[in-house]
């Protein structure tokens, strides 16, 4: 039995409500991606402050939760990876910053192109 084919589509009112919530939270999601982008530079240089690390970590954590709630599991996985990268200590390698930047590009695209 194919479980995916047994899934019923969301009722129209639920879909409309989710779309309204998506639009409501969209600016915050972009702000959180921007916080991750902002952290990538200092992370690369090895001088990410505790405040920047905390902001990036919090932003990634919140993105991980909300993106999954809106049917973007790939976004959740990427946001969790970003959270781990931002949690790394002051000696994080430039490769971590490069990966963080790659993640932000994909997250921004996922958010912009959600249907």
Secondary structure, DSSP 4 states (H G I P E B T S, - for coil): --HHHHPPPPPHHHHHHHHHHHHHHHHHHHHHHHHHHHHHHHHHHT---HHHHHHHHHHHHHHHHHHHHTT-HHHHHHHHHHHHHHHS-TT--HHHHHHHHHHHHHHHHHHHT--
